[in-house]
Amino acid sequence: MSAPTTEACRSCGAAIIWAISAQAKSMPVDAQPSPSGSMVLEYRVPGRNPLARVIPAELRGARTDLHTSHFATCPQAANWRKRRAS
C-alpha cells in the first residue's frame, strides 16, 4: 500500500483523506490516526479512495490505526453539511 493522498480542508486547513462511507458517499477523514478514532481506512483498490469502516467500540482496544471523521473535528463542519429536504 502506498501512502494515502492527503488534502487540506478548505475551511480549517487540516490534513484530510477522502474516503468512501458505508453508504458509498465521499467523506473527509482526519489524516492522522487518533486515540478517539472509530474507523479504519481500507485501501482495497490502488489509486482509489479508501473505504472507511467503523469498528465497534468493544473491538477498538489499543488500536493505533483508527481515524476520525473530519465532520467531528472541523470547526466549520456545519457550513458543509447538506440540508435535507423537508
C-alpha angles and dihedrals in degrees: 000000000000124000113283119255111248131198133189116255107250091225108041104011095237118148111260139177120214109231136175117248126218086262089059093249128130114253134177115240126189107259095220119070115243135205087231093049121127106190140061122215113230117199102204102156120038112241094017131103113271124250113249107220120187114228115213112248093243090058099047097083113151096336114153098194100071121121134199128228108254088225086071095051107031113100089212098046095118090062091062101045115110116237115238119230111249 
